[in-house]
Amino acid sequence: MAKELPYFRFTVSEWLNDDISLLGYAVKGVFSDVCSYYWFKDCSITLTKLELRFNDAKGELKKLIDEDIIKVSDCGEFIEITFLNEQYNKLSDLRDSRVNAGRKGGLSKARAKLEQKSSYKDKDKDKDKDYKETFNIFWDNFHTITKMLKSDKDAAFKKWKLLSKEEKQKALDNIKPYYLSLKDKKFCKKARTYLGDKNFNDEFKKVLVIDKNDKYRLPDKHPNQMTPEELEDYCKS
């Protein structure tokens, strides 16, 4: 996104009147640099990386975090700058809607949520609720299909929030094809890595099944069209 749109929206009234206005010039200067770095990194930076990047401004960073201007995720791994996240997600949706207008797919309940228009005026709690509802659908489906233990949910949620609307739909659609394309299921990635590496964009080969006569045949249905029971029987075969 930083390469496609190398600038972000700066609202003067918020800069002069919000909590950031109460801090000193040194802290505000560091925050400006942090915002630029955060945007350049597609709004995805770990706290450790931020501290290394701004090693000579640890006091200012601590002040920004203490004042909740820079937020830290529940797991303590990633940072968040709310107004930049809102812009990033809105611009991602706009970009994808122009490129992929009319394209359909995904689970019906998740689709209904993802089709809702985002707005700069949406409250943070409303956006978080929307993210969590669609994420929980993905989270449950991913672990039902892969049968992996649920772990690193906060990190996976962070990756989910950075996906565009179309990418979220593809992530839901392609869990089964991704899992069934793995020759060795022990190499199945965790949910956070599946999202972070965007494996849902991969091209998946159709899986061949061996019958009793050792002849290769294609499954009767595409894995994405199977019921949970059919999928379980298919994975055992």
C-alpha positions in Angstrom: 0.0 0.0 0.0 2.8 2.4 0.8 4.1 2.1 -2.7 0.7 2.4 -4.3 -0.3 5.4 -2.1 2.8 7.0 -0.5 0.8 9.4 1.7 -1.9 9.3 4.4 -4.6 11.6 5.5 -3.6 14.2 8.1 -6.4 16.1 9.9 -5.1 19.4 11.3 -8.0 19.8 13.8 -7.3 16.4 15.4 -3.6 17.2 15.6 -4.3 20.5 17.3 -7.1 19.3 19.6 -6.7 15.6 20.4 -4.6 14.1 23.1 -1.4 14.4 21.0 -1.7 18.2 21.3 -1.0 17.9 25.1 2.4 16.4 24.6 5.7 18.1 24.1 7.2 19.0 20.7 9.8 16.2 21.0 7.2 13.6 21.5 5.0 14.9 18.7 8.0 14.9 16.4 8.8 11.3 17.2 5.1 10.4 16.6 5.2 12.0 13.2 8.2 9.8 12.2 6.6 6.7 13.7 3.4 7.3 11.7 5.4 7.6 8.5 7.4 4.4 9.3 4.2 2.6 10.3 2.5 3.5 7.0 5.5 2.6 5.0 5.4 -0.9 6.6 1.8 -1.4 5.7 0.6 -0.7 9.2 2.2 -3.9 10.6 5.1 -3.4 13.0 6.1 -5.3 16.1 6.9 -3.4 19.3 10.4 -4.9 19.3 11.1 -3.6 15.8 9.7 -0.2 16.6 12.0 0.1 19.6 15.0 -0.9 17.6 14.1 1.6 14.8 13.7 4.4 17.3 16.4 3.3 19.8 17.4 6.9 20.6 13.8 7.9 21.4 12.8 5.3 24.0 11.5 8.0 26.4 9.2 9.5 23.8 7.9 6.1 22.7 7.1 5.1 26.2 5.2 8.4 26.6 3.2 7.7 23.5 2.3 4.2 24.6 1.5 5.3 28.2 -0.9 7.9 26.7 -2.5 5.2 24.5 -1.7 7.2 21.4 0.3 4.2 20.2 -1.6 1.0 21.2 0.0 -2.4 21.9 -1.9 -5.6 21.1 -3.1 -7.9 23.9 -0.3 -10.3 23.2 2.2 -7.4 23.4 3.7 -8.2 20.0 2.3 -5.6 17.6 1.6 -1.9 17.8 -1.4 -0.1 16.4 -2.1 3.5 15.4 -5.9 3.6 15.1 -6.4 6.4 12.6 -3.8 4.9 10.2 -5.4 1.5 10.5 -8.8 3.0 9.5 -7.3 4.7 6.5 -5.4 1.6 5.4 -8.4 -0.7 5.6 -10.7 1.8 3.8 -8.2 2.4 1.0 -7.6 -1.4 0.6 -11.4 -1.9 0.2 -11.6 0.9 -2.3 -8.7 -0.5 -4.3 -10.1 -4.0 -4.4 -13.7 -2.9 -5.2 -12.4 -1.1 -8.3 -10.4 -4.1 -9.5 -12.8 -6.9 -8.5 -16.2 -5.2 -8.8 -19.0 -7.8 -9.0 -16.9 -10.7 -7.9 -18.7 -13.0 -5.5 -17.6 -15.8 -3.2 -17.2 -16.7 0.5 -19.4 -17.8 3.3 -22.8 -16.0 3.4 -22.6 -14.8 6.9 -19.1 -13.5 6.5 -20.0 -11.9 3.2 -22.8 -9.9 4.7 -20.5 -8.4 7.2 -17.7 -7.8 4.7 -20.1 -6.0 2.4 -20.9 -3.3 4.9 -19.3 0.1 3.9 -16.6 1.3 6.3 -16.4 5.0 7.2 -13.9 7.2 8.9 -16.7 8.2 11.4 -17.2 4.6 12.5 -16.4 4.1 16.2 -13.5 1.9 17.1 -15.6 -0.4 19.1 -18.0 -1.0 16.2 -15.2 -1.7 13.8 -13.5 -4.1 16.3 -16.9 -5.9 16.7 -17.2 -6.3 13.0 -13.6 -7.6 12.6 -14.0 -10.0 15.5 -17.3 -11.5 14.1 -15.9 -12.3 10.7 -12.5 -13.3 12.2 -14.2 -15.8 14.6 -15.9 -17.4 11.6 -12.5 -17.8 9.9 -10.9 -19.0 13.1 -13.4 -21.8 13.8 -13.5 -23.0 10.2 -9.7 -23.1 9.9 -9.2 -25.3 13.0 -12.2 -27.5 12.2 -10.8 -28.3 8.8 -7.1 -28.5 9.7 -7.7 -30.1 13.1 -4.8 -28.0 14.5 -4.7 -26.8 18.1 -5.9 -23.2 18.4 -3.0 -20.9 19.3 -1.7 -17.3 18.6 -5.2 -16.0 18.2 -4.2 -12.4 18.9 -1.4 -12.5 16.3 -3.8 -14.1 13.7 -6.5 -11.4 14.5 -3.8 -8.7 13.8 -3.1 -10.2 10.4 -6.9 -10.5 9.7 -7.5 -6.8 10.4 -4.9 -5.9 7.8 -6.6 -7.9 5.0 -8.8 -6.3 2.4 -12.4 -7.3 2.1 -11.6 -9.5 -1.0 -8.7 -11.1 0.8 -10.8 -12.0 3.8 -13.3 -13.8 1.5 -10.5 -15.7 -0.3 -9.0 -16.6 3.1 -12.3 -18.2 4.0 -12.9 -19.8 0.7 -9.5 -21.5 0.3 -8.9 -23.1 3.7 -10.1 -26.5 2.4 -8.1 -26.3 -0.9 -5.0 -25.2 0.9 -5.2 -28.0 3.5 -5.9 -30.7 1.0 -3.1 -29.6 -1.3 -0.6 -30.4 1.4 1.2 -33.7 0.8 2.3 -33.9 4.4 -0.3 -32.4 6.8 2.4 -31.8 9.5 3.6 -28.9 7.4 0.2 -27.2 7.7 0.8 -23.6 8.8 -0.8 -21.9 11.8 -3.7 -19.6 11.1 -1.6 -16.5 11.7 1.1 -17.6 9.2 -1.6 -18.7 6.6 -3.0 -15.1 6.8 0.4 -13.4 7.0 1.9 -15.2 4.1 -1.4 -14.9 2.2 -1.4 -18.6 1.2 -5.0 -18.2 0.2 -3.7 -16.6 -3.0 -1.8 -19.7 -4.0 -2.9 -21.9 -6.9 -4.0 -25.3 -5.5 -3.7 -28.5 -7.5 -6.6 -30.9 -7.5 -6.0 -33.8 -5.2 -5.8 -37.3 -6.7 -7.3 -40.3 -4.8 -6.1 -43.9 -5.1 -8.9 -46.5 -5.3 -8.6 -50.2 -4.5 -7.4 -51.0 -8.0 -4.5 -48.5 -7.5 -5.9 -46.4 -10.3 -5.9 -42.6 -10.0 -9.2 -40.9 -10.1 -10.4 -37.3 -9.2 -12.8 -36.9 -6.3 -16.4 -36.6 -7.2 -16.7 -33.1 -5.7 -14.3 -30.3 -5.3 -13.2 -30.1 -1.6 -14.7 -26.7 -1.3 -18.1 -28.1 -2.1 -18.0 -31.0 0.4 -20.0 -31.2 3.6 -18.0 -31.6 6.9 -18.7 -35.3 6.9 -17.7 -35.8 3.3 -14.5 -33.8 3.9 -13.6 -35.9 6.9 -14.1 -39.2 5.0 -12.2 -37.7 2.1 -9.2 -36.7 4.3 -9.1 -40.3 5.7 -9.1 -41.9 2.3 
